[in-house]
Amino acid sequence: MRLGKRLATVVLGTVLAGGGLSAVARADAPKGDWPQFRGPARDNISKETGLLKSWPKEGPPLAWKGTGIGDGHSSVAVAGGKIFTTGLDGDGVYAFALNEADGKPAWKTKFGGLGNNQESQGGKGSRSTPTVDGDMVYVEGPVGEVYCLAAADGKEVWHTNLRTDYGGGVPQWGYSDSPVVEGDVVICVPGGRGGTVLGLDKRTGKEVWRSKGLSDGAHYVSPIVAEIGGVRQAIVMTAAHLAGISPKDGKVLWVTERKGATAVIPTPVVKDNYIFVTSGYGVGCDLFKVDAQGGKFSVSKVYANKNMVNHHGGVILLDGNLYGYSDGKGWVCMDMMTGDIKWKEKEALGKGTISYADGRFYLRDERKGTIVLIEADPTAFKEVGRFEQPDKSGKPYWPHLVIANGKLYVRDMDNLFCYDVKAK
């Protein structure tokens, strides 16, 4: 781990800005910002209102198009008037910042190596989405680099490497999870015998703790933080286990077996003391109940089925129902507590990602790039708009759609499209 020369200045700035709060919990964060992977609460839900309820035939108006952000599957974070993402640009992986107003470049910083991933496996570009916390941006590279950068100008504050500094094993398709900030700790998932999960001081990059009781290899699931039984905890999933980790000291609060296959990717969904998980390659989904009594946790399985076999587009919980794409079934709405399907639609749109804002789901076909707007309706798939972005790369359209401050952001390799979805 190395410290940047500007550490003292940036640390002071973070303290003055109230840096003790996480990106999820920051009271001073603008309501419409989207500071990390899957949004403020990592649930892919935007709290914005007053958006278009349907789209014209040509789709919503294009506000601007930004270019030069490299190849990769990173989505975007929107915070403090800037848009942050990562991408492969010639000799390495870079972090990029664009101006939110017009998409023009603000800065770029090289931070990652190329790795050895083949083009058929998603290419050598980026995977992880930046995490913004106050005046800091945290980025993770496909071969394990973790950098803290100043949001204002991209200057390095500190960096470390999950592989060389912490003995982590690079997953087959590269590190793909997005770090999460909880209080003063940045939580990463290096994997390995030293401990699957790692907590770093967000200001200095120094190790705070390691999850000694869990030593699985890393997969592709981004950690989330939730409160269960009155205890804040990082929820982490690997190819073998689902676990709750104390963000204060790395203690394994509970762990249960949950076998995945090939690649475990979708982010868990938490409601009260229930955790829903899903993954592809024929595995399906599970609902777990976590009980807390006398300071101790116990875990039981409520159900397991194949009604939601989600590869990597993610699922969203809304009003007790889960929405997402299920391999073999198409787009699905299912009751979270029972696991029963309420509707499914296979013909309207292919497999892809899902985001939510203001009573509508925003869907994106991973093969064709088609973007569709549907009502958030538990009775049927009700389409109210679709369009095709221009200048398609023809590569997998994997980056999640982002809705922030009245705009829809569509990342396609080197291009970022910004659409105005605010109702007039």
C-alpha positions in Angstrom: 0.0 0.0 0.0 1.3 3.4 -0.9 0.2 6.9 0.2 -0.1 9.8 -2.2 1.7 13.1 -1.4 -1.6 14.9 -1.1 -2.9 12.7 1.7 -2.9 15.3 4.5 -4.8 17.9 2.4 -7.4 15.4 1.2 -7.9 13.8 4.6 -8.5 17.2 6.1 -11.0 18.0 3.3 -12.8 14.7 4.0 -13.1 15.4 7.7 -14.4 18.9 7.0 -16.9 17.4 4.6 -18.3 15.0 7.1 -16.3 12.0 5.8 -17.3 9.8 8.7 -20.6 8.9 6.9 -20.7 6.4 4.1 -21.8 7.1 0.6 -25.1 5.4 1.3 -25.8 7.4 4.5 -24.4 10.9 3.7 -27.0 13.4 4.9 -25.6 16.1 2.6 -25.6 14.0 -0.6 -27.9 15.5 -3.2 -31.1 13.6 -3.5 -30.7 12.8 -7.2 -27.1 11.6 -7.2 -26.1 8.0 -7.8 -22.7 7.7 -6.0 -22.0 4.0 -6.5 -22.8 0.7 -8.1 -26.6 0.1 -8.1 -27.3 3.6 -6.6 -27.3 5.1 -3.1 -28.7 2.0 -1.4 -27.2 -0.5 -3.8 -30.7 -1.7 -4.8 -30.8 -0.1 -8.3 -33.7 2.1 -7.2 -33.7 5.9 -7.9 -35.8 8.0 -5.6 -36.5 10.6 -8.2 -40.0 11.7 -9.3 -41.4 13.8 -12.1 -39.9 11.6 -14.8 -41.4 10.7 -18.2 -44.1 8.0 -17.9 -43.8 6.9 -21.5 -41.4 7.6 -24.4 -42.0 8.8 -27.9 -41.2 6.4 -30.8 -37.6 7.8 -31.1 -37.1 7.5 -27.4 -36.3 10.3 -24.9 -34.2 13.3 -26.1 -30.4 12.9 -26.2 -28.9 15.6 -24.0 -25.3 14.9 -24.9 -22.9 12.1 -25.9 -19.5 11.7 -24.1 -16.6 9.8 -25.6 -13.1 8.7 -24.7 -13.9 6.6 -21.6 -12.2 3.5 -22.9 -13.6 0.0 -23.3 -15.1 -1.8 -20.4 -18.3 -2.9 -18.6 -18.1 -0.4 -15.7 -21.3 1.5 -15.1 -21.2 5.1 -13.9 -21.4 6.9 -10.6 -22.9 10.4 -10.5 -22.0 12.7 -7.6 -21.1 16.3 -7.0 -21.6 17.5 -10.5 -19.4 14.8 -12.1 -19.8 11.4 -13.6 -17.2 8.7 -12.8 -16.4 5.5 -14.6 -13.5 3.3 -15.6 -12.3 1.9 -18.9 -9.4 0.4 -20.9 -7.5 3.1 -22.7 -4.4 1.8 -24.6 -1.8 0.8 -22.0 -4.0 0.3 -19.0 -7.3 0.8 -17.1 -8.1 4.4 -16.3 -10.6 6.2 -14.0 -12.5 8.9 -15.9 -14.5 11.9 -14.7 -16.8 13.8 -17.0 -18.8 17.0 -16.3 -22.4 16.1 -15.5 -23.7 19.2 -17.3 -22.2 18.5 -20.8 -20.2 15.2 -20.7 -16.9 16.9 -21.4 -13.8 15.4 -19.8 -12.8 16.6 -16.4 -9.8 14.3 -15.7 -8.4 10.8 -16.2 -6.1 8.7 -14.1 -4.4 5.4 -14.9 -4.7 2.9 -12.1 -5.1 -0.6 -13.4 -3.3 -3.3 -15.4 -4.7 -5.2 -18.3 -4.7 -8.7 -16.9 -5.0 -11.7 -19.3 -8.7 -11.9 -19.9 -9.7 -13.0 -23.4 -12.0 -11.0 -25.7 -14.5 -13.8 -25.6 -14.6 -13.4 -21.8 -15.5 -9.8 -21.8 -12.2 -8.3 -22.9 -9.4 -6.8 -20.9 -11.4 -3.7 -19.9 -12.8 -2.6 -16.6 -15.6 -4.3 -14.7 -16.0 -2.5 -11.4 -18.0 0.8 -11.0 -16.4 3.6 -9.0 -17.6 4.4 -5.4 -17.9 8.1 -4.4 -17.7 9.1 -0.8 -17.5 12.8 -0.1 -14.5 14.1 -2.0 -13.0 10.7 -2.6 -13.5 8.2 -5.3 -12.6 4.5 -4.9 -11.9 2.3 -7.9 -10.9 -1.3 -8.4 -9.1 -2.8 -11.3 -9.5 -6.2 -12.9 -6.2 -7.5 -11.6 -6.7 -6.3 -8.0 -5.6 -2.7 -7.8 -7.6 -0.5 -5.4 -7.1 3.2 -5.6 -8.4 6.2 -3.7 -8.5 9.3 -5.9 -9.5 12.9 -5.2 -12.9 13.5 -6.8 -11.9 17.0 -7.8 -8.9 16.2 -10.0 -8.2 12.5 -10.0 -5.0 12.8 -8.0 -3.9 9.6 -6.1 -4.4 9.6 -2.3 -3.4 6.0 -1.8 -3.4 2.6 -3.5 -3.0 -1.1 -2.7 -3.4 -4.4 -4.5 -5.7 -7.2 -3.5 -3.5 -9.8 -5.1 0.1 -8.7 -4.3 -0.5 -7.1 -1.0 -3.2 -9.4 0.4 -2.8 -12.7 -1.3 -6.1 -12.6 -3.2 -6.7 -14.7 -6.2 -7.9 -13.0 -9.4 -11.2 -14.5 -10.5 -11.3 -16.1 -14.0 -12.8 -12.9 -15.5 -11.0 -10.4 -13.3 -12.1 -8.6 -10.1 -15.5 -7.3 -10.9 -17.1 -6.2 -7.6 -17.4 -2.6 -6.6 -16.1 -1.6 -3.1 -18.5 -0.3 -0.6 -17.8 2.4 2.1 -19.2 2.0 5.6 -18.2 4.7 8.1 -14.5 5.0 7.9 -13.9 1.7 6.2 -13.7 0.7 2.5 -14.8 -2.9 2.2 -13.2 -5.0 -0.6 -13.3 -8.7 -1.4 -9.8 -10.0 -2.3 -10.6 -13.6 -1.4 -8.0 -16.1 -0.2 -6.7 -17.8 2.9 -5.9 -14.5 4.7 -9.7 -13.8 4.7 -12.3 -13.3 2.0 -13.2 -9.8 3.0 -10.9 -6.8 3.7 -11.6 -3.6 5.5 -9.3 -0.6 4.7 -9.1 2.8 6.3 -10.8 5.0 3.7 -8.4 7.9 4.4 -5.1 6.1 4.4 -5.6 2.7 2.8 -4.2 0.9 5.8 -5.7 -2.5 6.8 -8.3 -2.2 9.5 -9.4 -5.8 9.6 -9.6 -9.1 7.6 -12.4 -11.7 7.8 -10.3 -14.5 9.4 -13.3 -16.8 9.8 -14.1 -16.8 6.0 -11.5 -17.6 3.4 -13.3 -18.4 0.2 -12.0 -17.2 -3.1 -13.5 -14.0 -4.6 -16.2 -14.2 -7.2 -18.0 -11.3 -8.8 -20.6 -10.2 -6.2 -20.4 -6.6 -4.9 -20.8 -6.4 -1.1 -23.7 -4.4 0.4 -24.3 -3.1 4.0 -27.5 -3.6 5.8 -28.9 -3.7 9.4 -30.1 -7.1 10.6 -31.1 -7.7 14.2 -30.0 -4.1 15.0 -26.5 -4.8 13.8 -24.9 -3.2 10.8 -23.2 -5.8 8.6 -21.6 -6.3 5.3 -23.4 -9.0 3.3 -21.0 -10.9 1.2 -21.5 -13.8 -1.2 -19.0 -16.2 -2.8 -19.3 -19.4 -4.9 -19.7 -21.4 -1.7 -21.2 -19.2 1.1 -23.4 -16.3 2.0 -22.1 -14.4 5.1 -22.6 -11.4 7.4 -19.4 -9.6 8.3 -19.0 -6.9 11.0 -17.7 -3.7 9.3 -16.1 -2.6 12.5 -13.7 -5.5 13.0 -14.2 -8.1 10.3 -15.8 -10.7 12.6 -17.9 -13.2 10.8 -21.3 -12.7 12.4 -22.9 -15.6 10.6 -22.3 -17.8 7.5 -24.3 -20.3 5.6 -23.6 -22.6 2.7 -24.9 -21.5 -0.7 -23.3 -23.2 -3.7 -22.9 -21.3 -7.0 -21.6 -22.4 -10.3 -19.1 -20.9 -12.8 -19.7 -17.3 -11.9 -21.8 -15.9 -9.0 -22.6 -12.3 -9.9 -25.9 -10.7 -8.8 -26.0 -8.5 -5.7 -28.0 -9.9 -2.8 -31.3 -8.2 -1.9 -32.1 -7.6 1.8 -35.5 -6.9 3.4 -35.7 -6.8 7.1 -34.0 -10.0 8.2 -34.5 -11.8 4.9 -31.8 -12.1 2.2 -32.6 -13.1 -1.4 -29.8 -14.4 -3.6 -29.7 -15.6 -7.2 -27.2 -16.7 -9.8 -27.0 -18.2 -13.2 -25.7 -21.3 -14.8 -28.8 -23.3 -13.7 -28.4 -22.6 -10.0 -31.5 -20.4 -9.4 -32.4 -18.5 -6.2 -32.7 -18.9 -2.4 -34.3 -16.9 0.3 -32.6 -17.0 3.8 -33.9 -15.8 7.1 -31.3 -14.4 9.6 -32.4 -14.4 13.2 -30.7 -12.5 16.0 -31.0 -13.5 19.7 -28.8 -12.6 22.6 -26.2 -11.1 20.3 -25.9 -14.3 18.2 -27.2 -15.0 14.7 -28.7 -18.1 13.2 -29.6 -18.7 9.5 -32.3 -20.8 8.0 -33.4 -21.4 4.4 -37.0 -20.4 3.5 -36.9 -21.8 0.0 -34.8 -22.6 -3.1 -36.1 -22.8 -6.6 -35.3 -22.0 -10.2 -37.9 -19.3 -10.8 -35.3 -16.6 -10.8 -32.1 -17.8 -12.5 -30.4 -14.4 -12.9 -27.0 -14.4 -14.7 -25.7 -10.9 -14.1 -28.4 -8.3 -14.9 -29.5 -8.0 -11.3 -32.9 -8.1 -9.6 -34.9 -5.3 -7.9 -37.2 -5.6 -4.9 -40.3 -3.4 -5.1 -43.3 -3.6 -2.8 -42.6 -7.2 -1.9 -42.0 -8.4 -5.5 -38.7 -9.2 -7.3 -38.2 -8.2 -10.9 -35.4 -9.3 -13.2 -34.5 -11.7 -16.1 -34.6 -15.4 -15.4 -32.7 -17.7 -17.8 -35.1 -19.9 -19.6 -38.2 -17.9 -18.5 -37.6 -14.4 -19.6 -38.5 -11.3 -17.6 -40.1 -12.3 -14.4 -42.0 -10.8 -11.5 -42.0 -13.1 -8.4 -43.2 -12.8 -4.8 -40.1 -12.6 -2.6 -41.5 -14.3 0.4 -43.1 -17.3 -1.4 -40.9 -17.6 -4.5 -43.9 -17.8 -6.7 -44.0 -16.3 -10.2 -46.6 -13.6 -10.8 -45.8 -13.0 -14.5 -43.2 -13.8 -17.1 -42.4 -12.4 -20.5 -39.9 -14.0 -22.9 -40.7 -12.5 -26.3 -40.7 -8.7 -25.7 -37.0 -8.3 -24.9 -33.9 -10.4 -24.4 -31.8 -11.0 -21.3 -30.3 -7.9 -19.7 -30.1 -5.4 -16.9 -32.9 -3.7 -14.9 -33.0 -0.3 -13.0 -36.0 1.5 -11.4 -37.2 5.1 -11.1 -40.6 6.8 -10.5 -42.9 3.8 -11.2 -41.0 2.5 -14.1 -38.4 -0.2 -14.8 -35.6 0.6 -17.3 -34.5 -2.6 -19.1 -31.6 -3.1 -21.5 -31.0 -6.1 -23.8 -27.4 -7.3 -23.4 -27.1 -8.6 -26.9 -29.0 -6.0 -29.0 -28.7 -3.0 -26.7 -32.4 -2.2 -27.0 -33.7 -0.1 -24.1 -37.3 -0.6 -22.9 -39.5 1.2 -20.3 -42.1 -0.8 -18.5 -44.6 -0.1 -15.8 -43.7 -1.4 -12.4 -46.8 -3.6 -12.3 -47.0 -7.0 -10.5 -49.8 -8.2 -12.8 -48.1 -8.0 -16.3 -45.2 -6.8 -18.4 -46.6 -3.5 -19.7 -44.3 -1.7 -22.1 -44.5 2.1 -22.4 -41.5 2.9 -24.5 -38.4 1.6 -26.3 -35.5 2.9 -28.3 -32.1 2.1 -29.8 -29.0 4.0 -28.8 -26.9 5.3 -31.8 -23.3 4.2 -32.6 -23.6 0.8 -31.1 -20.3 -1.1 -30.4 -21.8 -4.5 -31.1 -20.1 -5.8 -27.9 -22.1 -7.0 -24.8 -24.3 -4.3 -23.4 -23.6 -5.2 -19.8 -23.3 -1.9 -17.9 -26.3 -1.2 -15.7 -28.5 1.8 -16.7 -28.3 4.8 -14.3 -31.1 7.3 -13.6 -29.8 10.4 -11.8 -30.8 14.0 -11.6 -33.4 13.7 -14.4 -31.1 11.9 -16.8 -30.7 8.4 -18.0 -27.1 7.3 -18.6 -26.2 4.5 -21.1 -22.6 3.3 -21.2 -21.5 1.5 -24.3 -17.7 0.9 -24.3 -16.0 4.2 -25.2 -19.3 6.1 -25.4 -21.6 7.5 -22.7 -25.1 8.7 -23.7 -27.1 11.0 -21.5 -30.8 11.2 -22.1 -33.2 13.7 -20.6 -36.0 11.7 -19.0 -37.5 14.6 -16.9 -41.2 15.3 -17.6 -41.7 18.8 -19.0 
